[in-house]
Structures are given as structure tokens and as C-alpha cells.
Amino acid sequence: MISKIRIQNFKLFEDLEIDGFRPLTLIGGKNNTGKTSLLEAILMFHDRGTPDTFIRNYQWRGIPIAKENIQLLWELNFFHLKKNEPIHMEVHWENGKDSLTIEEIKIDKDKILQTINLDEDIIENKYPVALSNNNYLRLSYLHNDLDAGYSELYVEEERISIKNEKLFNPNKKIILYSSNMLQNPHEIASLFSSMDVEDKVQYILKILNIIEPKISSLSLVQFGKVPAIYGSIGLSKKMPVQTMGDGIVKLLSIILCVASNENGILLIDEIENGWHWSVLPKIWKALIAAGKEYNCQIIATTHSYEVMESIKAGLDTQEFQNISYIRLDNENGKIVAKIYSPDVLEAAIDMNMEIR
């Protein structure tokens, strides 16, 4: 589990340090204070050794790419576009720390291990690219202050290439939850199938029953080429879970992500989207239970005060100790973090303080 993180020269963050992450950590703040960028930094830190290290964040934001603006997109990763100053990230765990430094250097183009070809379909739709045509990148890693290898990335003639040298991977699994998953029945079906093979469907069902106690069983069925999850809710036939509401579908997909990411991290942007405020207290209870069962840390952004109120309403004293709230503020042009421990958060909610 992440306990502390420091990010320097990345997007909106000149020098941001956050200490106080917990099993369920919520990130708040006004618009353009870096809530989503914080999730992107955590994802980039863990997504190492692959040619699409920088691609995923642009996919997530839906940023299109063309050959003409590749350099601009790469520059956007640096604070105030200062490419001459390296990006640095340091993450502390319960049993050590890792760090990453990203800098532009000249690289020997002959050393290539993996390549993604950038045909027109990929450039326009699938793989937005954030690399410069003229400068090349080195991503250097440390594990507990010891050399953990490096990767070198560059673009050359419609290709993203990577060279990995003695790269140590801490095997910290991470998933970025996207609302696009709700429109991808194949991905949800694949996760459900994995849980079914491991005989964990009953536990998934137990979590869903916190929100909808009528669901007594779940099954994966397929008509034609499209798989779907059906549930029994006391009618003569099982029904598609989509008929039970978007809230149930979203909770099911998140719980499947947690269960398939044991001992890992799940990132969620704007976690409250798709749920009515009245069901949020039960949602937090379900997420705390799932995260504890699978030792999966959940880090999510929010901008809703109803989220804060529902946390207090939905969790008992012991469950509340698993929550941390971090608010990002812009103070004189610098993004800083204000940490609300469980006790401070509870007091702030009781006093109806503005903490979004």
C-alpha cells in the first residue's frame, strides 16, 4: 500500500508531497488543481518497461494525436513545459520505497527491444503518443535507494521503441478504472470469468448484496458474440444486471477490478459518478469490505460534498479509520496538499466545514 508520495516537475506539480494515504484515499479540490494528474502520476510510476508507458494517460483523457503535434504532447508532461528539468517521483510503501526520474537525453537509436508501429489507425484512435521527435527519454528507477535499472524511449519513423536495461519490477499491480469499462461487456465478462474459476463469485455477490439484497446468484451467459452477466432477483428468470441500474453495473465492475487486483492498487476518477447520493453510504461500506478482503488500495478523486457526508453516515468507527481525504489547493500558483486523517475528517464533517 502506498503511504507517501512526492512528485516534482510533473504537469501541475512543481513539488508536491503527500503523506497519509490509507486503504481508501479520496482526492478532492477545485478544478485544475491536479486531482486527475495525481492518478496519472501514480499510474505512470507503476507502468514500467513497456512502449506504451506514456500512452495510457492520453487514452484515458481522450486526447487525439497526429504526427504534427507529438512534441507538444510530450512537453505537456513537464511542469510549465520545462523539459530541461527532470520529472521525479518517489513512492513510499509499508516496507520500502521506489523512485523514478524522467529526463530527456540523446539515445543510441540502434538499441531497440520492443516497438509499436504507429499506423494511421493507431495514431488517430488507439495510441496517443507523448514523445518528441528530436529528444529522447530515459526513465531511471531506484528501489530502496539502489539501482533498479532504466528504460529508454524514443520515436523514430512512426515507431515507439524501448530499451530496458536491468529493469527491476516491484510487481505492484495497478488498474485504472474508467467509465468506458461499463460499455465493454467483454472486459467485464473476462473479469467475472476469472473470479468464477477461482470460486469467488459468492464473495462478489455478498458485496453486491450490501446495495441490492435481492440478488441471489450471478451467471455469465452469451447470446451471439456478446457476453453478459445475469442475476437472479426473485423473478421467474434471471435478468441482465444492466436492468438493475447503472449503479449496480458500476459497483459490480469496480468490485471485479478489486478482486482481480489482489495486493494491488485501483485508481478511480470521479468515483461518485453514476451513483445517487442516497446509496453512497452503502457504497463506501462495500468498497471498504472489498478492499480489505483483497488487500487492494483504492485511490479515487471526487468533487462532491455529498461524498463526505455519506462517508460519515455509512461507516462505523472502525471502518472510518480506513479512510483518508486529501485536498489539493492552488496557493499562489503552487499546488499543495492538505491531509485529513480519519479523526480530522470526521470533525470537519461534523462541523460542516467546506473541505471539497
Secondary structure, 3 states (H helix, E strand, C coil): CEEEEEEEEECCEEEEEEECCCCEEEEEECCCCCHHHHHHHHHHHHCCCCCCCCHHHHHHHCCCCCHHHHHHHHHCCEHHHCCCCCEEEEEEECCEEEEEEEEEECCCCCCCCEEEECCHHHHHHHCCCCCCCCCEEEEEEEECCEEEEEEEEEECCCEEEEEEECCCCCCCCEEEECHHHHHCHHHHHHHHHHHHHCCCHHHHHHHHCCCCCCCCEEEEEEECCEEEEEEECCCCCCEEHHHHCHHHHHHHHHHHHHHCCCCCEEEECCCCCCCCHHHHHHHHHHHHHHHHHHCCEEEEECCCHHHHHHHHHHCCHHHHCCEEEEEEEEECCEEEEEEECHHHHHHHHHCCCCCC
